[in-house]
Amino acid sequence: MKKRFFQYCLLLLPVLFILAGLWFLTELDFKNSPGQKIAVNKSSVPEQELLNQPVREKTASQPAVISRPAPRPKPDSTDPGLIAIYRVDTPEKVVALTFDISWGARVPGPVMDILREHGVKSTFFLSGPWAVKYPELARRLVQEGHEIASHGHRHIDLDKEARSTVRQEIITAHQDLQKATGQTPGLIRTPNGAYNQMVLQVARELNYRVIQWSVDSLDWKKPGQEAIIQRVLDNVHPGAIILMHASDTCTQTPSALPRVLSGLKERGYRLVTVSELLQMGPAKNTKY
Ligand SMILES: [Zn+2]
C-alpha cells in the first residue's frame, strides 16, 4: 500500500512540474505583450500632471517608466456627479450657443464674423486635428473671446471603443488643442454625442465635463436657413445649450446665424459660454 502511494506521488511530480512551467510562461508572456506594455506606461503618468502641464515634445531620451498600474477605482454608476450635461437649471433667460468644428476653413471665419458683429461669445468644440491644421483660425477664436472646448481626436463613437482608446483620444485632442490655442480645455462634446458610463468616467479622470445639448439646430442636415432658425427659436428655453456646427459641410449655418442671434435677443435671451452657463445653476442630464 505504501509502495503504491509512493508510485502515485512519483507520477504526480512531473505533472506539477509541467503546470508550474506553464504558469511561468503565461506570466512572462503577459509582461512582454506590447499592448500591455503601452497600457502600463500610460497609466504610470499621473493624469493631473499630464493635463495641467504645458505640452512638451516627446523626446527619445525620456526614460520609459515601467511599473504595474494602480488598481482603478470601481465604477460607481450611482454617482450623481457623473453625468453628461444637456442644460442648466436656471429661471434666467440665458443660453449657451455652441459650435462643433471638425473640418474645413471656409465656414468658421464667417461664423466668427457674425458673432463678433453681435458681440456674442460662444463655446467652440474643436476636433484636435482641425486645430492642428488651422491654428490661425483656432487662435482667432481665442483672440475674439470664445471658449475653446474639445470635440475629441478622431470623429468616432467613443462608447464603442475600449477604455484605453477613449483615454488616448481625449488626451491626444487635449494636447493638440493646448498646442494650437494655448488654452486648457475642460469641456468635451464627444463625437456624434456618443457616450456611456465608461466615457463619462474617463472624461472625469482627465478633468473633463461631457457636454451634450438641449436644443439641436440640425444645421448639419442643411434643411434650409428658415428651418434652422425656427428649430432654435421654437425650442429655446432658459439654461439651454444650443447645438450648431461650423464645419465646412454646414454651409447654411452662416446664413441662418444672424437671425438666430437677433431672434434670441428679441425673446430676451442673453448668450454666454458653456462654462459661464454652468455657473448659473445645477447641470442637468436631461433635455427637459
Ligand atoms: Zn462632430
Boltz pocket constraint, residues with backbone or C-beta under 6 A from the ligand:
constraints:
  - pocket:
      binder: B
      contacts: [[A, 100], [A, 102], [A, 151], [A, 155], [A, 190], [A, 191], [A, 192]]
      max_distance: 6.0
